[in-house]
Amino acid sequence: MRIFLKRLHKWLSIPVGIIITIVCLTGAILVFQDEILELSNSSHYFIKDNIEEDPIPLHTLIPIVNAQLDSNRVASVQISDDPARTYRMTLKEGFRVTAFVNQYTGEITGFYKFQESPFYPVMTLHRWLMDGTRTWGKYIVGISTLIFVFILISGFIVWMPRKMNRSRFKIQWRKGKKRLFYDMHNVLGAYACLVLLIGALTGLMWSFEWYRNTVFRIFGAEVQQTQSQGRTQRGGGQKKEGREELNITHWQDIFDSLKGSNHDYEYIRMEDGSASVHLKSYVTSRAVDKYTFDKRSGEITNTILFKDQETTIKVWAWAYSLHVGNYWGIWSKIFTCIFSLIGASLPVTGYYIFFVKRKKKKTKTEVRNT
């Protein structure tokens, strides 16, 4: 069995190794995209001076912001529990366009346009190999990721020692280049196997509909229509017909009410007729409690806590958090980034081992024939 799995591991890895390196390397970069953006554009995200006790009410603030926009309008507002963080206002026109607003002065401190971000080409390379049609590139990544699952499982079984031997769990640095690459491939691959397997299994959710539906059924969810979580947008971002203005009369009152009843909130997002609250106690970053309110009276008419939402929503939330590594704060992100870099190195060390052995066999054959 080990001989078969070893051969399976090798011949599956050779054709998809480069794709795996690309996906893992870009994935490692994307893990810290939020932190990098905040560090490189801190003035957009944080207010350093003149922090007042009370920010400008939303029904006054939003018109001030709209007046500064040439041909766009505010669609939603995300308010953090940190008074030093700017309000993040998603705009109605454009794909994931955000305006950062100083809530004490009404000044727009900056914009974020996803498709102009330096991380956008990294994301397109990670998911579609920069294929603008999102067809062949998406399927190549998906098929390679599916094969990667079998590569990881077969590689771990082959590596698994029959007897506990310390040498199998550490890298031998002083036994030559060949042994070093061999240990870097086997030992590091074994340590990173679980995290890489989770990343691959969750990543397949964005690649194949049949896989998504299978996962949904496993968790008892009803599959009604095609899910397209990878292209959903939050708080606007799509062009809508008409010029209907938002009724923001009661937004501030509803925010104050939700803030008072959710003392451990991390952020509250206000939209047209609805609001969502993300609590600090939620492990997954996509978990939000949803509230619907009457736009005329400001009365909250319906509340759906995250635990009571559809199973598909909860599965998507967990799949996303496990995939990007934000389920345990900064530590899970660090682990995910490190193991993704290891995943990117495995095909490189694997190719080296393969060609060294191939060269050795060729040399032996030539010696025998002389």
C-alpha positions as CSV (number, residue, x, y, z in Angstrom):
1,M,0.0,0.0,0.0
2,R,2.8,2.4,0.9
3,I,4.5,1.8,-2.4
4,F,1.3,2.5,-4.3
5,L,0.6,5.7,-2.3
6,K,4.2,6.8,-2.8
7,R,3.8,6.5,-6.6
8,L,0.4,8.1,-6.5
9,H,1.8,11.0,-4.5
10,K,4.6,11.5,-7.0
11,W,2.7,11.3,-10.2
12,L,-0.2,13.4,-9.0
13,S,2.2,16.1,-7.8
14,I,4.3,16.5,-10.9
15,P,1.6,18.1,-13.2
16,V,0.0,20.3,-10.6
17,G,3.0,21.3,-8.5
18,I,3.4,24.7,-10.0
19,I,-0.3,25.6,-9.6
20,I,-0.1,24.5,-6.0
21,T,2.9,26.8,-5.4
22,I,1.1,29.7,-6.9
23,V,-2.1,29.2,-5.0
24,C,-0.3,28.7,-1.6
25,L,2.0,31.6,-2.1
26,T,-0.8,34.0,-3.1
27,G,-2.9,32.7,-0.3
28,A,-0.1,33.5,2.2
29,I,0.0,37.0,1.0
30,L,-3.8,37.5,1.2
31,V,-4.0,36.3,4.8
32,F,-2.7,39.7,6.0
33,Q,-4.2,42.0,3.4
34,D,-6.4,43.8,5.9
35,E,-3.5,44.4,8.3
36,I,-1.2,45.6,5.4
37,L,-3.8,48.0,4.1
38,E,-4.3,49.5,7.5
39,L,-0.6,49.9,8.1
40,S,0.1,51.4,4.7
41,N,-3.0,53.7,4.8
42,S,-3.5,54.4,8.5
43,S,-5.0,57.8,7.9
44,H,-7.9,56.2,6.1
45,Y,-8.7,53.8,8.9
46,F,-7.8,55.7,12.1
47,I,-8.5,59.2,13.5
48,K,-5.4,60.6,15.3
49,D,-6.6,64.0,16.4
50,N,-9.7,65.8,17.5
51,I,-11.7,62.8,18.7
52,E,-14.8,64.2,20.2
53,E,-17.2,62.6,22.7
54,D,-20.1,62.3,20.3
55,P,-19.8,61.8,16.5
56,I,-22.1,63.5,14.0
57,P,-25.5,61.7,13.9
58,L,-25.9,59.5,10.8
59,H,-28.9,61.5,9.5
60,T,-26.6,64.6,9.4
61,L,-23.4,62.9,8.5
62,I,-24.5,60.9,5.4
63,P,-25.7,64.0,3.5
64,I,-22.4,65.7,4.3
65,V,-20.5,62.8,2.8
66,N,-22.8,62.6,-0.2
67,A,-22.1,66.2,-0.9
68,Q,-18.4,65.4,-1.2
69,L,-19.1,62.6,-3.8
70,D,-19.2,63.6,-7.4
71,S,-21.5,61.0,-8.9
72,N,-22.0,58.4,-6.1
73,R,-23.9,58.0,-2.9
74,V,-23.6,56.1,0.4
75,A,-25.3,52.7,0.5
76,S,-24.3,51.4,3.9
77,V,-22.3,52.4,7.0
78,Q,-20.1,50.2,9.1
79,I,-19.4,51.5,12.6
80,S,-16.7,50.1,14.8
81,D,-16.7,49.9,18.6
82,D,-13.4,51.7,18.5
83,P,-14.1,55.5,18.5
84,A,-10.7,56.1,16.9
85,R,-11.7,54.1,13.8
86,T,-13.3,55.9,10.9
87,Y,-16.7,55.0,9.6
88,R,-16.6,52.7,6.6
89,M,-19.2,53.8,4.1
90,T,-19.8,51.5,1.1
91,L,-20.9,53.4,-2.0
92,K,-23.8,52.5,-4.2
93,E,-22.0,52.7,-7.6
94,G,-19.0,50.5,-8.4
95,F,-17.7,47.2,-7.2
96,R,-16.7,47.2,-3.5
97,V,-16.0,50.9,-3.3
98,T,-15.6,52.2,0.3
99,A,-15.2,55.8,1.6
100,F,-13.5,56.3,5.0
101,V,-15.2,59.1,6.9
102,N,-14.1,61.0,10.0
103,Q,-17.4,60.8,12.0
104,Y,-16.5,63.9,14.1
105,T,-15.9,66.3,11.2
106,G,-17.6,64.6,8.2
107,E,-14.4,64.7,6.1
108,I,-13.7,61.8,3.8
109,T,-10.2,60.6,4.7
110,G,-9.8,58.2,1.8
111,F,-11.2,55.6,-0.6
112,Y,-10.8,51.9,-1.1
113,K,-11.5,50.5,-4.5
114,F,-11.1,46.8,-4.5
115,Q,-10.3,46.4,-8.2
116,E,-7.6,49.1,-7.9
117,S,-6.1,47.5,-4.8
118,P,-2.6,45.8,-5.1
119,F,-4.3,42.7,-3.6
120,Y,-6.8,42.4,-6.5
121,P,-4.3,40.9,-9.0
122,V,-3.1,38.6,-6.2
123,M,-6.6,37.5,-5.6
124,T,-7.3,36.9,-9.3
125,L,-4.1,34.8,-9.5
126,H,-5.1,32.9,-6.4
127,R,-8.6,32.0,-7.6
128,W,-8.6,32.2,-11.4
129,L,-4.9,32.4,-12.5
130,M,-5.8,35.9,-13.7
131,D,-8.3,34.5,-16.2
132,G,-10.7,37.3,-16.8
133,T,-13.5,34.9,-17.9
134,R,-13.3,33.0,-14.6
135,T,-13.7,29.7,-16.5
136,W,-10.6,27.8,-17.4
137,G,-8.5,29.4,-14.7
138,K,-11.1,28.7,-12.1
139,Y,-11.3,25.0,-13.1
140,I,-7.6,24.6,-13.3
141,V,-7.2,25.9,-9.7
142,G,-10.2,23.8,-8.6
143,I,-8.9,20.6,-10.1
144,S,-5.4,21.2,-8.8
145,T,-6.8,21.9,-5.3
146,L,-8.8,18.7,-5.5
147,I,-5.7,16.7,-6.5
148,F,-3.8,18.5,-3.7
149,V,-6.2,16.9,-1.2
150,F,-5.1,13.4,-2.3
151,I,-1.5,14.5,-2.5
152,L,-1.6,15.6,1.2
153,I,-3.3,12.5,2.4
154,S,-1.1,10.1,0.5
155,G,2.0,12.0,1.5
156,F,1.1,12.0,5.2
157,I,0.4,8.2,5.1
158,V,3.8,7.6,3.4
159,W,5.6,9.8,5.9
160,M,3.9,8.3,9.0
161,P,6.6,6.4,10.9
162,R,5.8,2.8,11.9
163,K,7.9,3.3,15.0
164,M,8.5,6.5,16.9
165,N,11.8,7.9,15.6
166,R,12.8,11.4,16.5
167,S,14.7,11.8,13.2
168,R,11.4,11.6,11.3
169,F,10.1,14.7,13.2
170,K,13.1,17.1,12.7
171,I,15.1,18.5,9.9
172,Q,18.7,17.3,9.6
173,W,20.7,20.5,8.7
174,R,24.2,19.0,8.7
175,K,23.8,15.9,6.5
176,G,24.0,17.5,3.1
177,K,21.8,19.3,0.6
178,K,20.0,16.2,-0.5
179,R,18.9,15.2,3.0
180,L,18.0,18.8,3.8
181,F,15.6,19.1,0.9
182,Y,14.2,15.6,1.7
183,D,13.5,16.6,5.3
184,M,12.1,20.0,4.3
185,H,9.7,18.2,2.0
186,N,8.6,15.4,4.4
187,V,8.9,16.9,7.9
188,L,7.5,20.3,7.0
189,G,4.8,18.7,4.9
190,A,3.7,16.5,7.7
191,Y,3.5,19.5,10.2
192,A,1.6,21.6,7.7
193,C,-0.7,18.8,6.4
194,L,-3.7,19.5,8.6
195,V,-3.8,23.3,8.0
196,L,-3.2,22.8,4.2
197,L,-5.9,20.1,4.1
198,I,-8.4,22.5,5.7
199,G,-7.4,25.3,3.3
200,A,-7.9,23.0,0.3
201,L,-11.2,21.5,1.4
202,T,-12.7,24.9,2.2
203,G,-11.2,26.5,-0.9
204,L,-13.1,23.9,-3.1
205,M,-16.3,25.6,-1.9
206,W,-15.6,28.4,-4.3
207,S,-14.6,26.1,-7.2
208,F,-17.3,23.6,-7.8
209,E,-21.1,23.8,-7.3
210,W,-21.4,20.0,-6.8
211,Y,-18.8,20.2,-4.0
212,R,-20.6,23.1,-2.3
213,N,-23.9,21.2,-2.5
214,T,-22.4,18.1,-1.1
215,V,-21.0,20.0,1.9
216,F,-24.4,21.7,2.4
217,R,-26.1,18.3,2.4
218,I,-23.6,16.8,4.8
219,F,-24.5,19.6,7.3
220,G,-28.2,19.1,6.7
221,A,-28.8,22.2,4.6
222,E,-31.4,22.4,1.8
223,V,-29.9,23.2,-1.6
224,Q,-32.4,25.3,-3.5
225,Q,-30.4,27.3,-6.0
226,T,-26.9,28.0,-7.3
227,Q,-24.8,29.5,-4.6
228,S,-22.3,32.2,-5.6
229,Q,-20.8,33.4,-2.3
230,G,-17.5,34.3,-4.0
231,R,-19.2,37.2,-5.9
232,T,-21.6,38.5,-3.2
233,Q,-21.2,42.0,-2.0
234,R,-21.9,43.6,1.3
235,G,-23.8,46.8,1.7
236,G,-24.2,47.8,-1.9
237,G,-21.5,47.8,-4.6
238,Q,-23.8,47.0,-7.5
239,K,-25.4,49.5,-9.8
240,K,-29.1,49.8,-9.2
241,E,-31.7,51.3,-11.4
242,G,-33.4,54.6,-10.2
243,R,-32.3,57.3,-7.9
244,E,-34.3,56.5,-4.8
245,E,-32.8,58.1,-1.8
246,L,-32.1,56.2,1.4
247,N,-34.4,56.9,4.3
248,I,-31.8,57.5,7.0
249,T,-34.0,59.3,9.4
250,H,-34.0,56.6,12.0
251,W,-30.5,55.1,11.4
252,Q,-28.9,56.8,14.4
253,D,-31.7,55.8,16.7
254,I,-31.5,52.2,15.6
255,F,-27.7,52.1,15.9
256,D,-28.0,53.5,19.5
257,S,-30.6,50.9,20.3
258,L,-28.5,48.0,18.9
259,K,-25.3,49.4,20.6
260,G,-27.1,49.5,23.9
261,S,-28.4,45.9,23.6
262,N,-25.1,44.5,22.3
263,H,-22.4,45.8,24.6
264,D,-19.7,43.4,23.1
265,Y,-20.3,44.4,19.5
266,E,-17.2,44.7,17.2
267,Y,-19.1,46.6,14.5
268,I,-22.6,47.4,13.5
269,R,-23.6,47.9,9.8
270,M,-26.5,50.0,8.8
271,E,-28.2,49.5,5.5
272,D,-31.5,50.4,3.8
273,G,-34.1,48.8,6.0
274,S,-31.7,46.4,7.8
275,A,-28.8,46.3,10.2
276,S,-26.3,43.6,11.1
277,V,-24.2,43.2,14.3
278,H,-21.0,41.3,14.6
279,L,-20.1,40.4,18.2
280,K,-16.6,40.0,19.5
281,S,-17.5,36.6,20.9
282,Y,-18.2,35.2,17.5
283,V,-15.3,33.1,16.3
284,T,-16.0,33.5,12.6
285,S,-15.7,37.0,11.1
286,R,-18.7,36.4,8.8
287,A,-21.1,35.8,11.7
288,V,-23.6,38.6,12.1
289,D,-27.0,39.0,13.8
290,K,-29.5,40.5,11.4
291,Y,-32.2,43.0,12.2
292,T,-34.9,44.3,9.9
293,F,-36.6,47.6,10.7
294,D,-39.5,49.8,9.3
295,K,-37.8,52.6,7.4
296,R,-40.7,55.0,8.2
297,S,-41.1,54.4,11.9
298,G,-37.7,53.0,12.8
299,E,-39.3,50.1,14.6
300,I,-37.3,46.8,14.5
301,T,-39.6,44.3,13.0
302,N,-37.5,41.1,12.8
303,T,-34.4,39.7,14.5
304,I,-32.4,36.7,13.3
305,L,-29.4,35.7,15.4
306,F,-26.5,34.0,13.7
307,K,-27.3,30.7,15.5
308,D,-30.8,30.8,14.0
309,Q,-29.9,31.6,10.4
310,E,-29.9,29.1,7.5
311,T,-27.4,26.3,7.6
312,T,-25.9,27.4,4.3
313,I,-25.1,30.9,5.7
314,K,-23.3,29.3,8.7
315,V,-21.4,26.8,6.6
316,W,-20.2,29.7,4.3
317,A,-19.2,31.7,7.3
318,W,-17.1,28.9,8.8
319,A,-15.7,27.9,5.4
320,Y,-14.5,31.5,4.9
321,S,-12.9,31.8,8.3
322,L,-11.2,28.5,8.2
323,H,-9.9,29.2,4.7
324,V,-8.4,32.7,5.4
325,G,-7.3,31.8,9.0
326,N,-9.2,34.4,11.0
327,Y,-10.9,32.1,13.5
328,W,-8.4,32.7,16.3
329,G,-7.3,36.2,16.0
330,I,-3.8,37.1,14.9
331,W,-2.4,33.7,15.9
332,S,-4.5,31.7,13.5
333,K,-3.5,34.1,10.7
334,I,0.2,33.7,11.5
335,F,-0.2,29.9,11.5
336,T,-2.1,30.0,8.2
337,C,0.4,32.2,6.6
338,I,3.4,30.1,7.7
339,F,1.8,26.8,6.6
340,S,0.8,28.4,3.3
341,L,4.4,29.3,2.7
342,I,5.4,25.7,3.5
343,G,2.7,24.5,1.1
344,A,4.2,26.7,-1.6
345,S,7.7,25.2,-0.9
346,L,6.6,21.6,-1.1
347,P,6.4,21.3,-4.9
348,V,9.8,23.0,-5.1
349,T,11.5,20.5,-2.8
350,G,9.5,17.7,-4.3
351,Y,10.7,18.5,-7.8
352,Y,14.3,18.7,-6.5
353,I,14.0,15.2,-4.9
354,F,12.4,13.8,-8.1
355,F,15.1,15.2,-10.5
356,V,17.9,14.2,-8.1
357,K,16.6,10.6,-8.0
358,R,16.0,10.6,-11.8
359,K,19.6,11.8,-12.4
360,K,21.0,9.2,-10.0
361,K,19.1,6.4,-11.8
362,K,20.3,7.7,-15.2
363,T,23.9,7.8,-14.0
364,K,23.6,4.2,-12.7
365,T,22.2,3.1,-16.0
366,E,25.0,4.7,-18.0
367,V,27.6,3.1,-15.7
368,R,26.0,-0.3,-16.3
369,N,26.0,0.2,-20.1
370,T,29.7,1.1,-20.2
